[in-house]
């Protein structure tokens, strides 16, 4: 399991700058380096993989790691010696990932991991001060509808959507499930587009040219923003072949087909010869 290897230049070291050639005395000290892994179960230390020069008379030895779940990782033991001495000592030992090591993905800040639909009841999602989707309310947004509301309310909202923010939203809506390429839109008749539907409620401002809200309670996109070239089978002007109404005939009872069935009475039943009980109808 353990064997001395020839001195080779390591192809995978995560350390900093290294000398071109490792110190030969330190490189030959494989057994000394193994002593730095005495606390590790021998079954989890594999063969010697090579060395890497970390500096003058400073060399790191690499060994295979057999720990479960650490595929591609390597034991690293750094050794050194003082000038004009052949006695090698251990500096440190650790476990380092190799080029093909299995490791956790890089950490991503929460604001970059957030996806649409992640916000739940009671959650707060603050927007950063430099959010490119927003501009201060006193800055002209180049959208007449936004400007009109802004000044009517006396500068109203602190921030409004910027041009970049509106373009980003428009592209997201257009590429989503309520754009022209949605399966329900592709399957609908070519003439059944939202722009010509009586239930299509256009948005205000510059977005009205391409988007509106569906107002058909029987449509799958009711109360949702849809593109003007989106479509579905609930279009107000969709024509289908009229089916003739079927007249419902009155129910007919054939008494001649009624079969008489005798019913046995259990003990204690009302005697048929006794007087009838009043039912309170008279």
C-alpha positions as CSV (number, residue, x, y, z in Angstrom):
1,X,0.0,0.0,0.0
2,X,2.8,2.4,0.9
3,X,5.9,2.6,-1.3
4,X,8.6,5.1,-2.1
5,X,8.2,6.8,-5.4
6,X,10.7,8.5,-7.6
7,X,11.0,12.2,-7.2
8,X,8.5,13.8,-9.7
9,X,7.1,17.2,-10.2
10,X,3.6,17.2,-8.9
11,X,0.9,18.1,-11.5
12,X,-1.7,19.1,-9.0
13,X,-0.8,21.2,-6.0
14,X,-3.0,23.9,-4.5
15,X,-0.1,25.7,-2.9
16,X,1.4,29.0,-4.0
17,X,4.5,29.7,-5.9
18,X,6.9,26.7,-6.0
19,X,10.6,26.3,-6.9
20,X,11.2,24.6,-10.2
21,X,13.0,21.7,-8.6
22,X,12.3,20.2,-5.2
23,X,15.1,19.7,-2.6
24,X,16.4,16.2,-3.2
25,X,16.9,15.4,0.5
26,X,13.4,16.4,1.4
27,X,12.0,14.7,-1.7
28,X,13.6,11.4,-0.6
29,X,12.1,11.6,2.9
30,X,8.9,9.6,2.0
31,X,9.0,7.6,5.2
32,X,9.4,10.7,7.3
33,X,6.4,12.2,5.5
34,X,4.4,9.1,6.3
35,X,5.0,9.7,10.0
36,X,2.9,12.8,9.7
37,X,-0.1,10.6,8.9
38,X,0.3,8.3,11.9
39,X,-3.0,9.5,13.3
40,X,-4.8,8.4,10.1
41,X,-6.0,4.8,9.7
42,X,-3.4,3.0,7.5
43,X,-6.3,1.7,5.3
44,X,-7.1,5.3,4.3
45,X,-3.5,6.2,3.2
46,X,-2.6,4.9,-0.2
47,X,0.5,5.0,-2.3
48,X,2.9,7.9,-2.7
49,X,1.9,10.1,-5.6
50,X,4.8,12.5,-5.9
51,X,6.2,15.7,-4.4
52,X,6.0,19.4,-5.0
53,X,8.5,22.1,-4.1
54,X,7.0,24.8,-1.9
55,X,10.3,26.8,-1.5
56,X,13.9,26.4,-0.6
57,X,14.3,23.0,1.2
58,X,10.5,22.9,1.6
59,X,8.7,20.0,-0.1
60,X,5.2,18.6,0.1
61,X,4.6,14.8,-0.3
62,X,1.2,13.6,-1.7
63,X,-0.4,10.3,-0.9
64,X,-3.6,8.7,-2.1
65,X,-6.7,9.2,0.2
66,X,-8.9,6.2,0.9
67,X,-11.5,8.0,3.1
68,X,-15.1,7.2,2.0
69,X,-16.6,10.3,0.2
70,X,-13.2,11.8,-0.6
71,X,-12.7,10.6,-4.1
72,X,-9.8,12.4,-5.8
73,X,-8.5,13.9,-2.5
74,X,-4.9,13.5,-1.4
75,X,-3.0,13.5,1.9
76,X,-0.4,16.3,1.9
77,X,2.6,16.3,4.2
78,X,5.1,19.2,4.1
79,X,8.7,18.5,5.2
80,X,11.8,20.7,5.5
81,X,15.4,20.8,6.7
82,X,17.8,23.5,7.7
83,X,20.7,24.5,5.6
84,X,23.7,22.0,5.6
85,X,21.6,19.5,7.5
86,X,20.3,16.2,6.2
87,X,17.7,15.8,9.0
88,X,14.2,16.2,7.7
89,X,11.4,17.3,9.9
90,X,7.6,17.6,9.4
91,X,6.0,21.0,9.1
92,X,2.3,20.1,8.7
93,X,-0.1,17.5,7.2
94,X,-3.5,18.1,5.7
95,X,-6.0,16.7,3.3
96,X,-6.2,18.6,-0.1
97,X,-8.4,18.2,-3.2
98,X,-6.8,16.9,-6.3
99,X,-7.6,17.9,-9.9
100,X,-10.5,15.4,-10.1
101,X,-11.6,15.7,-6.4
102,X,-15.2,15.4,-5.5
103,X,-16.0,18.6,-3.6
104,X,-19.0,20.8,-2.7
105,X,-20.0,23.5,-5.3
106,X,-18.8,27.0,-4.7
107,X,-20.9,29.0,-2.3
108,X,-23.3,31.4,-3.9
109,X,-24.8,34.3,-2.0
110,X,-28.5,33.9,-1.2
111,X,-29.6,36.9,-3.3
112,X,-28.0,35.1,-6.3
113,X,-29.6,31.7,-5.5
114,X,-33.1,33.2,-5.2
115,X,-35.5,32.0,-7.8
116,X,-39.0,33.1,-8.8
117,X,-41.6,31.5,-6.5
118,X,-39.2,31.2,-3.5
119,X,-40.8,34.0,-1.6
120,X,-43.3,32.6,0.9
121,X,-45.9,34.0,3.3
122,X,-44.2,36.3,5.8
123,X,-40.9,36.5,3.9
124,X,-39.2,39.9,3.2
125,X,-37.2,40.5,0.1
126,X,-35.4,43.8,0.3
127,X,-34.1,45.3,-3.0
128,X,-30.5,46.8,-3.0
129,X,-30.1,50.5,-3.3
130,X,-28.4,50.1,-6.7
131,X,-30.9,47.7,-8.2
132,X,-30.7,48.3,-11.9
133,X,-34.4,47.5,-12.3
134,X,-35.3,50.6,-10.3
135,X,-34.7,54.3,-10.6
136,X,-35.6,57.2,-8.2
137,X,-39.1,58.5,-8.5
138,X,-37.9,62.0,-9.4
139,X,-35.9,60.7,-12.4
140,X,-37.8,60.5,-15.7
141,X,-38.5,56.9,-16.6
142,X,-39.2,57.5,-20.3
143,X,-42.6,55.9,-19.8
144,X,-45.5,58.4,-20.1
145,X,-47.9,56.3,-17.9
146,X,-45.3,56.2,-15.1
147,X,-44.6,59.9,-15.4
148,X,-48.3,60.8,-15.3
149,X,-48.9,58.8,-12.1
150,X,-45.7,60.1,-10.5
151,X,-46.6,63.7,-10.8
152,X,-50.3,63.2,-10.1
153,X,-49.3,61.8,-6.7
154,X,-46.7,64.4,-6.0
155,X,-43.6,62.3,-6.8
156,X,-45.6,59.3,-5.3
157,X,-43.4,56.3,-5.2
158,X,-39.8,56.6,-4.1
159,X,-38.6,54.4,-6.9
160,X,-40.1,53.3,-10.2
161,X,-39.1,50.7,-12.8
162,X,-36.2,51.7,-15.0
163,X,-36.1,51.0,-18.7
164,X,-33.8,48.1,-18.1
165,X,-36.2,46.7,-15.5
166,X,-39.2,46.9,-17.9
167,X,-37.3,45.3,-20.7
168,X,-36.1,42.5,-18.5
169,X,-39.7,41.9,-17.3
170,X,-41.1,42.0,-20.8
171,X,-38.5,39.5,-22.1
172,X,-39.2,37.2,-19.1
173,X,-43.0,37.3,-19.7
174,X,-42.6,36.8,-23.5
175,X,-40.4,33.7,-23.0
176,X,-42.6,32.2,-20.3
177,X,-45.7,30.1,-20.2
178,X,-47.9,33.0,-21.4
179,X,-45.9,33.9,-24.5
180,X,-46.4,32.8,-28.1
181,X,-44.4,29.7,-27.7
182,X,-46.3,28.2,-24.8
183,X,-47.8,24.8,-25.6
184,X,-51.4,26.0,-25.2
185,X,-50.7,28.9,-27.6
186,X,-49.1,26.7,-30.2
187,X,-52.0,24.3,-30.1
188,X,-54.6,27.1,-30.5
189,X,-55.9,28.2,-33.9
190,X,-53.7,30.7,-35.7
191,X,-56.4,33.3,-35.5
192,X,-57.0,32.9,-31.8
193,X,-54.5,35.5,-30.6
194,X,-55.0,37.6,-27.5
195,X,-54.6,40.8,-29.4
196,X,-58.0,40.2,-31.1
197,X,-59.7,38.7,-28.1
198,X,-62.5,40.6,-26.4
199,X,-61.2,39.5,-23.0
200,X,-57.8,41.0,-23.6
201,X,-57.1,44.0,-21.2
202,X,-54.1,46.0,-22.4
203,X,-51.6,47.2,-19.9
204,X,-50.8,50.9,-19.4
205,X,-47.7,52.6,-20.6
206,X,-45.2,51.3,-23.1
207,X,-45.9,47.7,-22.3
208,X,-49.4,48.0,-23.7
209,X,-48.1,47.4,-27.2
210,X,-47.1,43.8,-26.4
211,X,-48.9,42.7,-23.2
212,X,-52.2,42.7,-21.4
213,X,-54.2,40.7,-18.8
214,X,-56.6,37.9,-19.6
215,X,-60.1,38.6,-18.3
216,X,-61.8,35.3,-19.3
217,X,-62.7,33.3,-16.2
218,X,-62.8,30.1,-18.4
219,X,-59.4,30.6,-19.9
220,X,-56.3,28.9,-18.3
221,X,-54.5,32.3,-18.1
222,X,-57.3,34.3,-16.4
223,X,-56.0,37.2,-14.4
224,X,-52.5,36.6,-15.8
225,X,-50.3,38.8,-18.0
226,X,-50.2,37.4,-21.5
227,X,-48.5,38.6,-24.7
228,X,-50.5,40.0,-27.5
229,X,-49.6,37.1,-29.8
230,X,-50.3,34.5,-27.1
231,X,-53.5,32.4,-27.7
232,X,-55.8,29.7,-26.4
233,X,-59.0,27.9,-27.2
234,X,-61.1,30.3,-25.1
235,X,-60.7,33.2,-27.6
236,X,-63.8,35.3,-27.7
237,X,-64.2,34.9,-31.5
238,X,-63.4,31.2,-31.9
239,X,-66.1,29.7,-34.1
240,X,-67.1,26.0,-33.9
241,X,-69.7,24.1,-35.8
242,X,-73.0,24.5,-34.1
243,X,-74.4,21.2,-32.8
244,X,-78.2,20.7,-33.0
245,X,-79.8,20.6,-29.7
246,X,-81.2,17.2,-28.6
247,X,-84.9,17.3,-27.5
248,X,-85.4,15.5,-24.2
249,X,-88.4,13.1,-24.3
250,X,-90.7,12.7,-21.3
251,X,-90.1,9.7,-19.1
252,X,-92.4,6.8,-19.8
253,X,-93.3,4.1,-17.3
254,X,-94.5,0.7,-18.5
255,X,-96.6,-0.7,-15.7
256,X,-97.0,-4.0,-17.5
257,X,-93.4,-4.7,-16.9
258,X,-93.6,-4.2,-13.2
259,X,-92.9,-7.5,-11.3
260,X,-94.8,-8.1,-8.1
261,X,-92.6,-9.2,-5.2
262,X,-93.9,-10.6,-1.9
263,X,-92.3,-9.2,1.2
264,X,-92.2,-11.3,4.4
265,X,-92.8,-9.4,7.6
266,X,-90.6,-9.8,10.6
267,X,-92.1,-10.5,14.1
268,X,-93.7,-7.4,15.6
269,X,-94.6,-5.8,12.3
270,X,-97.9,-3.9,12.0
271,X,-100.8,-6.1,11.3
272,X,-102.4,-5.4,8.0
273,X,-105.9,-5.9,9.5
274,X,-105.4,-3.3,12.2
275,X,-106.7,0.3,11.8
276,X,-104.5,2.7,9.8
277,X,-102.4,5.2,11.8
278,X,-103.1,8.9,11.1
279,X,-100.2,10.6,9.2
280,X,-101.2,14.2,10.1
281,X,-102.1,15.2,6.5
282,X,-105.8,15.9,7.3
